[in-house]
């Protein structure tokens, strides 16, 4: 896969139950085991990524799934630095190891923001951890700023939360 280039990935909305979505979610869970010693136990329900509630996307290089990302509606957590009535949370950002460093995560993040904005979102929040410095770099270089920890992550020591206002 090292021949992949930034422009050859096409992003498609799929159900969270689609085999490629399931495989990428399992791959990110295995990555969490390596980086954090266990799977992510964030409460998620499949219906949160269905139309009207959110969306799940897979990016393909040819017919190979190489990147995933999703968003779901979330009440704006307290302490955010900007007002917003409609907030989404980004989840399940993942790039398969052979396709990393090619801009696929940045492209997926921009796609998620644009899709959420098209559905009326005014703000985006997300969570990552200290063992994912490349994710922190992606988010901060994409205009995200640190925000107070929220919800499931409020007391997690290695958790870091970020957010930004988006235009729609």
C-alpha positions in Angstrom: 0.0 0.0 0.0 3.0 2.3 0.1 2.0 3.5 -3.4 -1.1 5.2 -2.1 -1.3 8.9 -2.6 -3.5 11.5 -1.0 -6.0 12.0 -3.9 -6.8 8.3 -4.6 -9.0 7.7 -1.5 -12.7 8.1 -1.9 -14.9 8.4 1.1 -18.3 6.6 1.3 -21.0 6.7 3.9 -21.7 3.1 5.1 -23.7 1.6 7.9 -21.7 1.0 11.1 -22.6 -2.7 10.5 -21.0 -2.8 7.0 -18.2 -5.4 7.0 -15.5 -2.8 6.2 -16.7 -0.5 9.1 -16.7 -3.5 11.4 -13.2 -4.5 10.4 -11.8 -1.0 10.8 -13.5 -0.5 14.2 -12.0 -3.8 15.3 -8.6 -2.7 14.1 -8.8 0.5 16.1 -9.8 -1.5 19.1 -6.7 -3.7 18.7 -4.7 -0.5 18.4 -6.1 0.7 21.7 -5.0 -2.6 23.3 -1.5 -2.0 22.1 -1.4 1.7 23.1 -3.5 1.6 26.3 -3.6 -2.0 27.4 -7.3 -2.4 26.7 -10.2 -1.8 24.4 -12.1 1.5 24.4 -15.1 1.2 26.6 -16.8 4.4 25.5 -20.6 3.8 25.4 -21.6 3.7 21.7 -24.7 2.4 20.1 -24.9 1.6 16.4 -28.1 3.7 15.9 -26.0 6.8 16.9 -24.3 6.6 13.5 -27.5 6.1 11.4 -28.9 8.9 9.3 -30.6 11.5 11.5 -28.4 10.6 14.4 -24.9 10.8 12.8 -22.9 9.1 10.1 -20.1 6.6 9.6 -17.7 6.8 6.7 -15.0 4.5 5.2 -12.3 5.8 2.8 -11.2 3.4 0.1 -8.0 3.3 -1.9 -9.3 1.4 -4.9 -11.3 -1.3 -3.2 -9.2 -1.4 0.0 -10.7 0.2 3.1 -7.9 2.4 4.6 -9.5 5.0 6.8 -12.7 5.4 8.9 -14.4 8.1 10.8 -17.8 8.9 12.2 -19.8 11.6 14.0 -22.8 11.5 16.3 -24.9 14.3 17.8 -23.9 15.3 21.4 -25.2 18.0 23.7 -22.6 20.7 23.9 -20.5 19.8 26.9 -20.2 22.4 29.7 -17.2 24.8 29.6 -16.8 25.0 25.9 -15.2 28.3 24.7 -17.8 29.0 22.1 -21.6 29.0 22.1 -23.3 26.4 20.0 -26.8 24.8 20.0 -25.9 21.9 17.8 -22.7 19.9 18.6 -21.3 16.6 17.2 -18.7 14.3 18.5 -16.2 12.7 16.2 -15.5 9.0 16.8 -13.6 6.0 15.3 -11.0 7.9 13.3 -8.5 5.3 12.2 -6.0 4.8 9.4 -4.6 1.3 8.6 -0.9 1.3 9.3 0.4 0.9 5.7 -1.7 4.0 4.7 -0.5 6.3 7.5 1.3 9.5 6.8 -0.4 10.1 3.5 -3.0 12.7 4.6 -6.0 10.3 4.8 -6.8 11.1 8.4 -6.8 14.9 7.6 -9.0 14.3 4.6 -11.4 12.2 6.7 -11.5 14.8 9.4 -12.3 17.6 6.9 -15.0 15.3 5.4 -16.6 14.6 8.8 -16.6 18.4 9.7 -18.2 19.3 6.3 -20.8 16.5 6.6 -21.7 17.5 10.2 -21.9 21.1 9.2 -24.2 20.2 6.2 -26.5 18.6 8.8 -26.6 21.7 11.0 -23.7 21.2 13.4 -22.1 24.3 14.8 -19.4 22.7 16.9 -17.3 19.6 17.0 -15.7 17.9 20.0 -13.6 14.8 20.2 -11.5 12.7 22.6 -8.1 11.1 22.1 -5.3 10.0 24.5 -1.8 10.8 25.4 -0.6 7.6 23.7 -1.8 9.0 20.3 0.5 12.0 19.8 -0.1 11.8 16.0 -3.8 12.3 16.6 -3.2 15.2 18.9 -1.0 16.7 16.2 -3.6 16.2 13.6 -6.4 17.8 15.6 -4.3 20.8 16.8 -3.0 21.5 13.3 -6.6 21.3 12.0 -7.7 24.2 14.3 -8.9 22.2 17.3 -8.2 23.6 20.7 -8.1 21.8 24.1 -11.4 21.8 25.8 -12.5 20.5 29.2 -12.9 16.8 29.5 -16.5 15.7 29.2 -18.8 12.8 29.6 -17.2 9.4 29.7 -13.7 11.0 29.6 -14.2 13.5 32.4 -12.1 11.5 34.9 -9.8 9.6 32.5 -6.2 10.7 33.3 -4.7 10.0 29.9 -7.7 11.4 28.0 -7.4 14.7 26.1 -10.5 16.5 24.6 -10.5 19.0 21.8 -13.1 21.0 19.9 -13.8 23.8 17.5 -16.6 25.8 16.2 -17.6 25.1 12.6 -19.5 27.2 10.1 -22.5 25.9 8.3 
